[in-house]
Amino acid sequence: MTGRALLNQAAALGLSFCAEALADLIDQRDDYIQRVDAKGQRYLNALARLPGTEPSSLDLDADWVRIGEAADLAASQRAALLAVLEDYRPWRKGPFRLFGIDLDSEWVSFLKWNRVKDRIASLADRRVLDIGSSCGYYLFRMAAAKPALALGLEPYLTYYFQYRLLQHYAKVPGLFCLPVKFEELPPMPGYFDTVFSMGVLYHRRSPVDTLVGMRKVLRRGGELVLETLIIDGEGDLALCPAERYAKMNNVYFLPTVPCLSNWLRRAGFDHIRCLDVTRTTGAEQRRTGWVQTESLSDFLHPSDPTRTVEGYPAPLRAIFLAQVG
Ligand SMILES: C[S@@+](CC[C@H](N)C(=O)[O-])C[C@H]1O[C@@H](n2cnc3c(N)ncnc32)[C@H](O)[C@@H]1O
């Protein structure tokens, strides 16, 4: 569901205190998408062309999130849906099985989810924020635990519209996504029980300030689930790439595990635990038919896969849990 649907439920969700500021933000962004952004307009038109059908089943608690069955669509409807799915490429996060169509995304996202799902506080009845929610793969997985609210933030319109398309059919209650950046949210002090920040912190120029922002939206005792790129090592150090890292020009800091613990502590978190450190391999990130761009193998050094093409250590990711005391 979209921002308007969220506002309609603002009172029930305890959001009245910031509903006006949220409404302004949502209106501004919707207006931009509808009147200014050519891609946004194209995506909106494509949404309107989606075949009308109801999924006969839904499975959010499976590695392949399943929405509907092949038999729910006539052949012409399947062709119409496929055309929109292709227009909405690249499908980076997933996988999904949508009315029998296998959306095999670039990332095998259940590998990350399976690393966290049994280690975090139960999401049942909680208010959950997923910063950088992409197409909503993790939001759908979270929804299986029946949170009171699962709110995604995804400013990149291709991924935001992928979420819109999936939720258009899935209609999962309590699940919302806004096409905005975390920094654009109005103040929501202590509102959330759990905040997920996965794959986002290395894109931030001021990671400690970003962590402070996350701490502020969490209630006392609330939990941060943080996943980010790191480097090996015991020192209190971070790598700051000169320009690009794995061909990305928006990667700023890759800390060691001790350095990331320091950032969290200095941002005001306690009970800080590193749950997992995993090297990213071609089993987790690879090109598929739904991704027309480069993938991991193109980002690694051709003669030394332990290095990126720039010569930096190859992608290594850590998952941390931290609490607000
Ligand atoms: C590498 S992807 C990670 C997606 C997903 N969370 C995961 O772990 O697979 C980072 C996502 O964060 C979004 N993003 C980047 N900066 C953001 C910000 N300031 N606020 C919210 N989302 C952001 C990007 O558009 C992108 O979809």
The ligand as a Tripos MOL2 file, in Angstrom:
@<TRIPOS>MOLECULE
LIG
   27    29     1     0     0
SMALL
NO_CHARGES

@<TRIPOS>ATOM
      1 C1         21.9830   -2.1520   -1.8630 C.3       1 LIG1
      2 S1         20.2790   -1.8540   -1.7980 S.3       1 LIG1
      3 C2         19.8040   -2.8630   -0.4310 C.3       1 LIG1
      4 C3         18.3850   -3.3380   -0.5440 C.3       1 LIG1
      5 C4         17.9460   -4.2560    0.5980 C.3       1 LIG1
      6 N1         17.7980   -3.5170    1.8360 N.3       1 LIG1
      7 C5         18.8880   -5.3980    0.7640 C.2       1 LIG1
      8 O1         19.5260   -5.5000    1.8140 O.co2     1 LIG1
      9 O2         18.9930   -6.2280   -0.1350 O.co2     1 LIG1
     10 C6         20.1830   -0.2290   -1.0970 C.3       1 LIG1
     11 C7         18.7990    0.3760   -1.2410 C.3       1 LIG1
     12 O3         18.7100    1.5100   -0.3980 O.3       1 LIG1
     13 C8         18.1010    2.5630   -1.1100 C.3       1 LIG1
     14 N2         18.6160    3.8120   -0.4810 N.ar      1 LIG1
     15 C9         19.7790    4.4460   -0.7340 C.ar      1 LIG1
     16 N3         19.8940    5.5410    0.0440 N.ar      1 LIG1
     17 C10        18.7710    5.5770    0.8290 C.ar      1 LIG1
     18 C11        18.2960    6.4640    1.8360 C.ar      1 LIG1
     19 N4         19.0010    7.5380    2.1720 N.pl3     1 LIG1
     20 N5         17.0990    6.2130    2.4330 N.ar      1 LIG1
     21 C12        16.3960    5.1160    2.0910 C.ar      1 LIG1
     22 N6         16.7950    4.2440    1.1190 N.ar      1 LIG1
     23 C13        17.9620    4.4620    0.5070 C.ar      1 LIG1
     24 C14        18.5430    2.3630   -2.5470 C.3       1 LIG1
     25 O4         17.6770    2.9780   -3.4710 O.3       1 LIG1
     26 C15        18.5370    0.8480   -2.6520 C.3       1 LIG1
     27 O5         17.3050    0.3300   -3.0830 O.3       1 LIG1
@<TRIPOS>BOND
     1     1     2 1
     2     2     3 1
     3     2    10 1
     4     3     4 1
     5     4     5 1
     6     5     6 1
     7     5     7 1
     8     7     8 2
     9     7     9 1
    10    10    11 1
    11    11    12 1
    12    11    26 1
    13    12    13 1
    14    13    14 1
    15    13    24 1
    16    14    15 ar
    17    14    23 ar
    18    15    16 ar
    19    16    17 ar
    20    17    18 ar
    21    17    23 ar
    22    18    19 1
    23    18    20 ar
    24    20    21 ar
    25    21    22 ar
    26    22    23 ar
    27    24    25 1
    28    24    26 1
    29    26    27 1
@<TRIPOS>SUBSTRUCTURE
     1 LIG1         1 GROUP 0 **** ****
